[in-house]
Amino acid sequence: MSRWKIWMDTGGTFTDCIAIDPSQKISRLKVLSSGVLRGKILQQLSQNSFLVEMSLPTDKDIFKGFELRLLNSKQKVVVRSLDPATMILSTQGSLRNAAGSSFEISSNEEVPVFAARLLTQTGITESFPPIEIKLGSTRGTNALLERKGARTAFVTTEGFKDLLVIGTQQRPDLFALHVEKEKPLYSLAVEIKERIGADGQVITKLSKQAINQLIRVLKKSKVDSIAIAFLNSYVNPAHELLLEKKLKKAGFQSISTSNRLSGQLKIVPRAETTVANAYLAPIIHSYVNNIQRGLTHAQLKIMTSAGSLSNADRFYPKDSLLSGPAGGVVGAATVGRLSNINKLITFDMGGTSTDVSLYNNRLDYRFESKVGETKILSPSVAIETIAAGGGSICDFDGYKLTVGPHSAGAYPGPACYGAGGPLTITDVNLLVGRLHPEFFAIPIYPEKAKEALDRLVKKMNASQKNANSKDTLEALIQIANEKMAETIKRVSVQQGHSPSDFTLLCFGGAGGQHACALASMLGMSRILIPYEAGLLSAYGIGHAKVERFEELLVLKPLDKILTQLPKMLNAIFSNGSKKLAAEGYTSSRIKKSKQLIFLRFAGQESTLEIEFDKPESIKRLFQKKYKSIYGHWVSNRLLKGAGNFLLMPIIMRF
């Protein structure tokens, strides 16, 4: 039987979907990530019958059993029916004085299940048809930023309990007189007596007594998840693997070990990554399990931060933190190739943030990313993010106008959504005539946006700013544009590229509203806005491939390993191929995609990425890239094969 194919990106405000049914008909859907449809009651026909106004993405009544809630009210009822032809909604309970009220209806399921229900027109009491879902989500990102993860224990080598409190000792604000560091993600830090040397030799054996004592401490603390990060486990993971085995035997379910998550040295980022993965694991796995329970028998693949797909039961939570933005870049690259344009600066302005990336004939990767204040060792598409989206809150702090970093989110949303939200960039664009209410899938209230603007102007005038509505709107747009232009410079100018050599590819719900101003500010002459601009992240997720990153750490001068590189890379490819074969992919369909080598001068920490071609061209390529970024060349330094690793992705293509 043919399957539905659904590509889905769950963002902070909206969930974007593209579906292809078994007859190859394409349908598109954009719903609030809170998993609701909103509407307005025009007339109360009886205590439990109403004439409503709302945009329905289905022509079939599938809403029996949905919950209806009046906005700004505690009244809730169960929906009996909602006829898309007559727009008459009936409920099992009664509502009082409901005429003129805004409402929302929901199936109270995870939004991917809710969206799949709307796309396939499947009621709550019905079984879903066979579905293949490719999903990107900000669930992990939001949990990390909002500090809503699991109660986590951090287990490390004796003497290093405060490792993540001390960190790198870098000041978040160099000139701040009163520095307040964020607290670590873990709730409990525990030391255990063990030690492995830098050469991989055991210095202090991990004893049975120490393990049993640790188990007693962890059980008493009632933690939900455990992160294990020992010194030098990247060389010899024996102690981490032993402790993991004993903890599982003791009944602990969620355990993250640093050796499985990263093969890099540097205990601080490795430990931070492990704690973040453990902090998110129960939340993400519960989310995925809820989706799989709601979509019984569906084939589910998860988008990773590296722009690739992974089976739902094979991915680590730390690898999905930038999955939505990565999907946008993959979608932009796909659209660019179809348009014969291979030099792009992608500009994705959504409801919560703006994501920018540079595509120069291939995806750029980074292997350490930062989400909030947490550093993550994970392959990801090189993306710069700024908190300036359509939902960014516009305010006055007593001295100046501000745009972001806080967002109105999906609820209450911008003021014009009618749910009591604040003034946002979406409201600003609506008030200057860049948005038309009739093009929205939810009711829009321009008068609410005007009221929010009036409150802001009044607030400014109370500080003797002599403000007016027109100038305030223009100033807010200019502030947002300046912030976004600066972000584009970070991925282009700071990497040795001129924006004028690239095409600005704009997408996201708000991208097109700011494209011309940004191109003018950056000296760019070409703008490309794709047909799927509002759904490009979902489009990219649908076109992503199954991909794995394998890495090998090499801490030797380049000259000493130059002739061995092809053999090393083949060994990495063989190791990755075995993993994909274990997941059911045939070896004949596994191909090398890219072979990346990271190099640095001896004594330096930062590395530069070189795409491997042949051993004799490596030094020339490194010199070319070094000069393009730093503007000069250092001729008297020893070059190391470092990063301190070699990385080679492999792709299984369908």
Buried (B, 14 or more C-beta within 10 A) or exposed (E): EEBBBBBBBBBBBBBBBBBBBEEEEEBBBBBBBBBBBBBBBBEBBEEBBBBBEBEBBBEEBBBBBBBBBBBEBEBEBEBBEBBBEEBBBBBEEEBEEBEEBBBBBBBEBBBBBBBBBBBBBBBBEEEBBEBBBBBBBBBBBBBBBEEEBBBBBBBBBBEBBEBBEEBEEEEEEEEEEEEEEEEBBBBBBBBBBBBBEEEEEEEBBBEEEBBEBBBEBBEEEEBBBBBBBBBBBBBBBBBBBBBBEBBEEBEBEBBBBBBBBBBBBBBBBBBBBBBBBBBBBBBBBEBBEBBBEBBEEBBBBBBBBBBBBBBBEBBBBBBBBBBBBBBBBBBBBBBBEEEEBBBBBBBBBBBBBBBBBBBBEEBBBBBBBEBBBBBBBBBBBBBBBBBBBBBBBBBBEEEEBBBBEBBBBBBBBBBBBBBBBBBBBBBBBBBBEBBEEEEBBBBBBBEBBBBBBEBBBEBBEEEEBEBEEEEBBEBBBBBBBBBBBBBBBEBBEEBEBEBEEBBBBBBBBBBBBBBEBBBEBBEBEEBBBBEBBBBBBBBBBBBBBBBBBBBBBBEEBBEEBBEBBEEBBEBBBEBBBEBBEEEEBEEEEBEBBBBBBBBBBEEEEEBBBBEBEEBEEBBEBBBEBBEEEEEEEEEEEEBBBBBBBBBBBBBBEE
